[in-house]
Amino acid sequence: MSGRRICFISSEIAPYAKTGGLADVSGALPRYVGQAGNDIRVFMPLYSTIDVSNGRFHRVDFLRNLTIDFGGDAVTFDVVTTKLHDSDVDLYLVDCPRLYHRGTVYTDHEDEYLRFALLSRAAIECCQHMGWSPDVFHCNDWQTALVPLYLKTVYKWDELFERSRTVLTIHNIAYQGVFSSKAIEHLGLGNYREMFSAEDLRDGIVNFMKTGIFYADLLTTVSVTYAREIQTPEFGSGLQDFLRWRGNALHGIVNGVDYNEWSPECDVWIPYPYSAEELSWKEENKKYLLGRINLTYDSDAPLLGIVSRLTGQKGFDLFFDILRPFLAATNVRLAVLGSGEPRYEDFFTGLQHDFHGRVCFYRGFQNELAHLIEAGSDIFLMPSRFEPCGLNQIYSLRYGTVPVVRRTGGLADTVQQFDTATGEGTGFVFDHFTPDGLFWGMRSATELWHNKPAWERLMLNGMAKNYSWEVQVMQYLALYDGLAG
């Protein structure tokens, strides 16, 4: 169905502000919800890092100099509006220099809780000023997880929201927004202390994510497997009991991707477009990439690619014992793009030095190079310890770049082990988070690469998969209709 009113609130939205996958989802999902005929309005902070000088941003006259009382602390803000990138969806940016002009999206400042409480309440109060009654408030991660509680307490009096329901999407359960319980008074929720976790109050803390899990009408997360995993002690980050308690309200939906940006037929960043019907140009992209990063081309050497934040979550500990001997024994090339923890950066820097002409490590991020690695690589490595959804393995499938992944979260949902007997499957999947598991995946992939008919079948299997937002948005629309109905 269409014609729903959706208030979508997020702390980061691509391309305006991005630190991770939350921004990608928040920049794409509302666009497709709007294209389906729904009235969706999107809210985020106006960080000082956002350039509003291009003439596309305008102050909203009736949303100027608004003030919200946070426990005796009057916080004033304006609202600036523009269209969400590549869409007709209205984006509203909460302009509060006191809280958002700090040079980064997130901070370690003592008032971090107030920065996102303002976003939550500002979105609600903007709806009041608009006289607009959302069928659904769609909240994302801990930063907006207090919206359900605010609607049940501070704004319960307003009949405008009498029929409004709430969805909280958990993008990564490891980040929960835990602060001193002294913040409750400042949040304007001092009269509702009993609605917070009694256990947390005894410990002197307040947990935004846990509070959202308690009070949201519906919970979603970004893959089916991750929805199951976060109900276990291994992956639940201490909230597994509460998620099991809400289990009937928890839904897993794999993130979509934008194939207008990530597809080899139309990728503006690669020199040689190609498709499932014309695969030969993929090898030309490989040659071009290797030339760009000063690696030697060898028609008998597959290229392995990595594009990632270099953190423990992404499984890079597994490389320490096996990657150097693997490179010494196997004729391959390796291209790594990313930055993060110094121990991983130092490791890849050392490999680049020791395997000159065969390994390239680009420290940092460059969008063009990310696209070139997806298009030019033969094999893509994602050995994550845990992965709520993951996008690069989905990009890789589209580009005919075979993923080697661990069976966890969204990786398990989107990559199926290739069976040489049946010709079915889309990649190489190892179960156990061990160096031996990753070594098996890399060895199996590089060995099969030399079997060209089997490898082409594997590539085409992946390229045939469809994880576009046009498909994935339908599950969100069904949830909205179920709630609003």
C-alpha positions, 0 to 999 in steps of 0.5 A, a space after each residue: 500500500 501507499 499513502 502512509 505518513 512516515 517520520 524518519 529520523 537518523 543521526 547520519 545520512 549519506 551523502 551529507 554525513 557518514 561514518 558507516 552503513 547507517 548513513 547509506 541506509 538512511 540516504 536510500 531507504 526513504 527515497 524508495 519509500 517516497 517513490 512508492 507514494 508515501 509522505 516521508 519526511 526525514 530529520 537529521 542534525 545540521 553538523 558543521 561539516 555539512 556544506 549548505 552554501 550551494 543554494 539548495 538549503 533553505 531555512 524554514 520560516 515557521 521553524 525558526 528560533 524554536 526552544 525545547 526545555 530540557 530539565 530547565 536547560 533551554 535549547 534553541 534551534 532552527 530548521 533548514 530544509 533541502 531535498 534528500 539526494 536524488 529524490 523529491 523527499 523533504 530532508 529537515 536538518 536541525 540547526 543547533 550550533 551549540 550541539 552540532 558545530 563540533 567538526 564530527 558527527 559523534 563526540 566523546 563530550 559529556 553532553 553526547 546524550 543531549 545532542 541526540 535527545 534534541 534530534 529526537 524531540 526536535 523531529 517530534 516538535 517539528 511534526 507538531 508545528 507542521 500539524 502533521 500526524 505520522 502513521 509511523 516514526 522510524 527511528 535508527 539506532 541508539 541516537 533516536 531510540 528515545 522517541 518511543 518513550 518520549 511519545 508515551 510520556 512528554 508528548 502523550 497529551 497531543 492527540 496528533 500522535 494518538 495513532 502514531 506507531 514506532 519502529 526502531 531499526 538496530 543497525 549495530 547492537 554493539 553501540 547502545 548509548 550508555 550514559 550516567 543516569 543523572 542524564 534522565 533529569 536533563 533529558 526532561 524525563 525526571 518524572 518518568 524514571 520508573 520507565 527506565 530499567 530498574 537494573 540500570 538505575 541501580 548501576 547508575 546508568 541509562 541505556 538508550 538502545 535498551 529503552 528503545 527496545 522496551 518501548 518501540 512498537 516494532 523492532 527491525 535489524 539489517 539481516 535475518 541471521 543478525 536478528 537471530 544472532 543478537 538474541 544470543 549471548 555471543 552477539 547480543 552485547 548484553 541485550 539478548 534477554 530483552 531481544 528474546 523478550 521482544 522476539 515476536 516484534 523483531 524482524 530481520 530485513 537485509 539492506 538494499 543497495 543502489 544499483 544505479 551507483 553500484 553496478 558494472 553496467 553503469 558505474 561512472 568510476 570504472 573505465 570499462 563497463 561490463 555485464 553478465 552478457 559481456 564479462 571480458 571487460 572485467 579483466 580490462 578493469 583489473 589491468 587498469 586497477 593494477 596499473 593505478 596501484 603499481 602492481 604487476 599484471 599476471 594473467 595467471 594471478 587472481 587479484 584479491 580485494 579488501 575495502 573495509 574499516 580496519 577493526 577487530 569486528 571485520 576479522 583482520 586478526 585472522 590474517 596475522 598468521 596466514 596471509 604472509 605464508 599464503 602470499 609466499 606460496 600462492 601467485 596472487 595480487 592483493 589490493 587493500 583500501 581502508 584505515 583503522 586500528 594501527 596494528 592492522 595498518 602496520 600489518 598491511 604496510 609491512 606486507 606491501 613492503 615485503 611483497 613489492 609489486 604484488 600487494 598494495 595498501 591504500 591507507 584511508 578511503 577513496 570512492 573511486 578506488 573502492 569502485 575500481 577494487 570491486 570491479 577489478 578484483 577476482 575475489 573479495 575478502 570479508 572474514 568478519 567476526 560479526 556483520 549485521 548486514 554488510 554491503 561490500 559482499 553485495 556489491 561484489 556479487 553484482 560485479 562478478 567478484 566472488 566473496 569469501 566470507 564468514 557465515 555470520 549476520 548478513 554475510 550468511 544471508 547473502 552469500 551461499 557456498 558454491 557447490 562444484 557438483 551442482 554449479 549452485 552458490 555464489 561464493 565461499 563461506 567458512 563457519 568458524 572464526 579461525 585462521 584455518 577457516 579463512 585460509 580454507 576460503 582463500 585457498 578454495 577460491 584461488 584454486 577454483 579461479 583456475 577452472 575457468 568454466 566453473 569460475 564463470 558459472 560462479 560469477 554469473 550466479 552472483 551477478 544474477 542476485 537482486 538485492 536492490 532497494 526496489 526489492 528490499 523496500 517492499 518488506 519495510 512497506 509491509 511492516 509500515 502497513 501492518 503497524 498503521 493498519 
